[in-house]
Amino acid sequence: MPRIPIFKLGHGPDQFDRPVLSSYTPQLTLEGLSAGVDNLRHDVYISPKFVEQMRLQIARLIARHGDVERVLTSDAPTFTAGKPFGSPKPAQARMKSEPAEIKTLLTKLQVAALSRAKAEHNISVDLLARLAVIKFLRAELVGQFAQVLERCRMMLKNYEGVRQQGGLEFRERVAAFQVGKKAVLRKTAQDLFQSLQEIEKETLARMRRSLFGDTPGADYRLFINRLIFTDDGRDDYINADHYVMLGNWDRDPDRFPQMREVACAFLQSLDLGPAAKDPAAIDGWLNSPDNAQELVAGGTPDPSTGQGLAQEARLALWVKLLEEARVMDHVIASYEVIPLLSEYSPRINAQQLKNGLVSREEYNRVEKLILQHGRLSTDSLFAAVGRVSGCHGPDRTKIAGRFLRDFLRYHRDLRRLEALNSALDSVNLIGNEKLRELSSVNGTLYEFLLPDEQRPTEEKVLHHVIIKADIRDSTRLTRSLMDRGLNPASYFSLNFFEPVYKLLPKYKATKVFLEGDAMILALLEKEGEPELAVSRACVLAREMLDIVRGYNHLLQRAGLPPLELGIGISYQDSAPLYLVDGEQRIMISDALNESDRLSSCNKRARKAVERLETLFNVYAFQTVSDADAGENADDFMMSYNLNGIRISPAAFAKLQKEISLEPRHLDAPALWGSERSRLHSGLVPVGSDIFRKIVVRESQIPQIDPRNSSFKGWTDRSYYEVCSNPTIYAMLGEEGAAGA
């Protein structure tokens, strides 16, 4: 190849503005992961069910693209005596099975991996899973082709010595299958790539954004690269369909290294500043296809603008460099050869076809091969040669601009492939049970399993929340019902307990136990699950009050007394303990006692608050000063909780970590005119695409005189209420937005 001269564009910086180029360097870094048993790579164990089903699916795709499905599902000749050794029946059964769809399998595994990454607060866990999937698929493509070929050979043994038409046809198909290995593997790999691309677009990208927000340090574009299943990124057919088909033979002047040299010379000839002398900077510019638009407007600049004139001048320089390197005709041929591939290939090599469009000698060889075939015509080839030789002026310039963009896209994806291959070297797929056990015992194994393979018995409880719902004045209510000849048990059951039971699965809550007038529930936060126990407990408590409020309307119409509740929510930063009484487990937790205090309602406090016109349902009063109360302040507390939800300070602190709380303002009467309180609003994810709003009121605890409830001052302590009054949500405009 002749040496490329370096030109300088224009007459200095005053002639044209310097183009603003973007830069991109693909990289993939795994951080915060444990090294495996070899102290070099990360040990990964992929779901055995996924592996088994994916192997079946890949084999099925290979058989379909290789046109050997009939060979594998055919019966042996009818006159064959007995059952021949190596009977293919098991293979036939496997080919006829209906394993889970590829897309479904890949989605389930990768969603599970993303959930685990969220639980461990490390996006690198998900990157490791994606790398492991790619490494597995690459290996299985080659392995399953060998398996399908071997099964075909086993089937052909049944036809040895048989001259019937079926036997001859099958031998021809298997021979063609073996010869067309590259084409079969390419088509199968592109099917896999298509599934990966669709899953990323439809599911994973949205879920990742929801769980992690923007992840600038994790370049997931490396996993949706057309070249991930190719050998060194060189595949004539993929390049022709999606990039540009460069030369692959040693004598080709348009091989990638030579074309990259031309592109580098082009950038260095422009006024791009000191960075143009840095090879790393040039490589970054070549990785950004948008630079082709900035530099040459994709081959169609607008000369009526200053920028268009600059782009026109740069485009002329680009064409000149291609002509100087004697590759311009090859560039044109790389586009003209595309429609010829479906007609002449694979009978004629793709590179040979392209070279036949620019070389008379190569054209004669290709023409001879076409005529030898007998059934093909040279018309399309001849017409393409005419288009290449007749491409001049603006058409030639436009193709040069198109080529620059396509070359930059190919350059970018080659660099992405190199970064991916480098990261794959750090992944050790564990297939040996002894190595799996060794890595697992040492805590260095990363297991990625399908959801139905997860082992719930090994789930570790990290924290727990207790909800206590206490029915107010249950003794008076029971007596009132009995005086009317009604059954209090069925009254409480139908109007409170049974409706609440139906809510528990939605929030993954469990019943701890029932008292005659109270229900105690628990929400357990387990390892690997989203930490949303407190926020979901708040929403569950709101729904419980909504249920009671709805039933009360019906009860009052029937002349029956309404139900009144007080709900307390307590959080403990540890797992609960249990006593075992026969087959029954009895929970032991400080949160049980605290939730009891939070749900209580003092009669004197109720009498004092009921006289007030207030929007809130929870108040707390201290009967002595902080100094006198000391560490036993709860013993001097008067609580008011009527149809309200009170949460502990620890629960409020946990809530702030679980969801984003925004300050809100509401004009409401203040106790003694000086009550200091704040409102916080947050959105709680309850399920898939289901969110509920909560408003939390934080208020300072006043000190009062217990004899006459007169105000004496403000303490340093606070209490917290999850607002349950619908009027508050309506005033804040939260009701419609929350769907509450």
Residue, then its C-alpha position, 0 to 999 in steps of 0.5 A: m500500500p502506498r504511503i498516505p500523505i498528510f494534507k492540511l485543510g483550508h487556509g487556517p483557523d479563520q477559514f472554518d470553525r474547528p469541528v467539535l468531535s465526540s470521543y468514546t472508549p469502551q471499557l468494562t470493569l468489575e468492582g467489588l467482586s471476590a476472586g475465585v478458587d484460582n485467585l485470578r477469575h470470578d467463579v460463576y455457576i449458572s442455573p442447571k435448568f437454564v443450561e439444559q433447556m438452552r442447550l436443547q434450544i441451541a441444538r434445535l436452532i442449529a438443526r433448523h438452520g442446517d436443514v437437518e431436522r428431518v434427518l434427526t427425526s426420521d425413522a430407521p429403514t423399515f426392514t432393519a432387523g432388531k434395534p441397532f446399536g446406538s439407536p437415535k431414539p433418545a436424540q429424536a425425543r430430545m429434538k421433538s421436545e418443547p423446551a422453554e423459549i430462548k427469550t423467556l429463559l434469558t429474561k428470567l435468568q438475567v432479571a434474577a441476576l439484576s435483582r441480586a445485584k440490587a440486593e448486594h448494592n453492586i451493579s458488577v454482580d449483574l455485569l458478571a452474570r451478563l458476561a457468564v451468559i455470553k461465555f456460555l452461549r459462545a461455548e455452546l454454539v460450537g459444542q452443540f454443532a458438534q453434537v448435532l453433527e454426531r447425531c446425524r452421523m449416528m442416524l446415517k449408520n441406519y442407512e448404510g448399504v441402503r440405496q433408497q432415495g431417503g438415504l441418499e437425500f440424508r447423506e447429501r444434507v449432512a454433507a452440506f450441513q458439515v460444509g456450511k458450518k460457518a453459515v449455520l453458526r452465524k444464523t444461529a448466533q444472530d438469532l441468539f443476539q436478536s433475543l438478547q437485544e430485544i430483552e435488553k430493550e423491552t425489560l432489562a434496560r427499564m428495570r436497571r434504570s428503576l433499580f440503579g438509576d443511571t449507571p455511567g460506569a457500566d457500559y451495557r452497550l457491549f452486550i448488544n454488539r452485533l459482533i459478540f458471536t463472531d471470530d475477531g469481529r470478521d464476518d463478511y456477511i454480518n459486515a455486509d448487512h450491518y457495517v461495510m464489508l472490508g477486505n480479508w485477504d492479505r492482498d486486499p488493499d481495503r483490509f481493516p488496518q489499512m483503512r484505519e490508517v487512512a481514517c487516522a490520516f484524515l483526522q490528523s490532516l484536520d485542525l483538531g488541536p494538540a489532541a490529534k497527536d495522541p493515538a488514544a484521542i484519535d481512537g476515541w474519535l474513531n469510536s464515535p459514528d456521530n463524528a462522520q455527520e459532524l465532519v462530512a454530513g454523511g456525504t451530503p453537506d449543505p454548501s449554503t451554510g458555513q458549516g456545510l462549506a467546511q464539511e464539503a471541503r473535508l469530504a473532498l479531502w476524505v475522497k482524495l485520501l481514499e483515491e490516493a490509497r487506491v481503495m475507493d473502487h473497493v469501497i463502492a464494490s463493498y456496497e454493490v456486492i450486497p445484493l449479489l450475496s443472496e444470489y451467488s453465495p455461498r457457492i462463490n466466496a463473498q470476498q471473491l465476488k467483491n473483488g470481481l467487481v473491481s478486478r478484471e482478472e478476478y471477474n473472469r474467475v467468478e464468471k467461470l465459476i458461475l457458468q460452471h454451476g449451470r443454473l446461475s446467470t452472470d447478468s447481476l454480476f455484469a450489471a454490478v460491475g457496470r455500476v462500480s465502474g460508472c460511479h463518478g462525481p457526486d455519487r462517488t462522493k456520497i458513497a465516501g461519506r456513507f463509508l466513513r460513518d459505516f467504518l466508524r460504527y464498525h471500528r466502535d463495535l470492534r473496540r467493544l468486542e475487544a473490551l468484552n473479550s478482555a472481561l470474559d477472560s476474568v469469568n470462570l464458568i464452574g461445571n465441576e461439582k467439586l469445584r462448585e462446592l469448594s468455591s461455595v464453601n470459601g464464599t467465592l461462588y456467584e450462583f445465578l439461578l432461575p426463580d424456581e430454583q431459588r432455595p427459600t430455606e436458605e433465605k436469611v432474615l435481616h430485619h423485621v417490622i411489627i404491625k399491631a392493630d388494636i380495636r378501641d373500647s372492645t369491652r364496651l363494644t362487645r357488651s353492646l353487641m351482646d345486649r342486642g343479641l349479636n355475636p361479637a366474634s362473627y362481628f369482629s371476624l367479618n368486619f375486620f379480621e377476614p378482610v385484612y387477611k386478604l391483604l397479607p399476600k399482597y404485602k408479604a405480611t404474615k400473622v403473628f397471632l390474634e388477641g381478642d381485640a387485636m391483630i399482630l402482623a409481621l413483615l420480614e426483610k430477607e437477604g436478596e429482597p428489596e428493603l421496603a418493609v417499613s414503607r409497605a407496612c405503612v401502606l398496609a396500615r392505611e389499607m386496613l383503616d380504609i377497610v374499616r372505614g368502608y365497613n363502618h358506613l354499612l354498620q352505621r346504616a344497620g344501626l350497629p356500632p362502628l369499629e375504631l382502631g389504633i395501629g402501631i408500627s415498630y421496626q427492629d434492625s435484626a431478625p426476630l427470635y422464636l420459641v417452639d411450642g410443639e409445632q407452633r413457633i412463638m415470636i420473641s421481639d422487642a418490636l412486639n412491646e413497642s408496637d403495643r405502646l404505639s397503638s395504645c390510646n389513653k382515655r384522658a388523652r382521648k377526652a382532651v383531643e376529641r374536643l379539638e377540631t384536628l385533621f390528625n389522628v395521633y398525638a403524644f404527650q409527656t407528663v414530666s420534664d425530660a430531666d425528670a423522665g430520664e431514660n424512662a420517658d415512655d413510662f410518662m407518656m400519654s398517647y392518643n391514637l384513634n383510627g391513626i397510624r403511629i410509627s417508631p423513630a427507628a421505623f421513620a429512620k428506616l423509611q427515609k432510607e427506603i424511599s425518597l421523602e419530600p417536604r410538604h406544607l399544609d395549613a392546619p391548626a397547631l396545638w397551643g398555637s406553637e406546635r412544631s410539625r413537618l410533613h413528608s410525602g413519599l411514593v411506595p412501590v407495592g407491586s409491578d407498576i403499582f405505587r401508593k403515596i404516604v404522608v408522614r407527620e413529624s411533630q414535637i412531643p409537648q409536656i403537659d400537666p396531667r391534672n388539667s392537660s395544660f401546656k407546660g413546654w416542648t420536649d426534645r422528643s418527636y413522634y411520627e404519624v402516617c396520616s390516614n385522613p383522606t382529607i389530608y391527601a386531598m388537600l395536598g393533591e396526593e389522592g389522585a396522583a397516588g391512586a390511594 
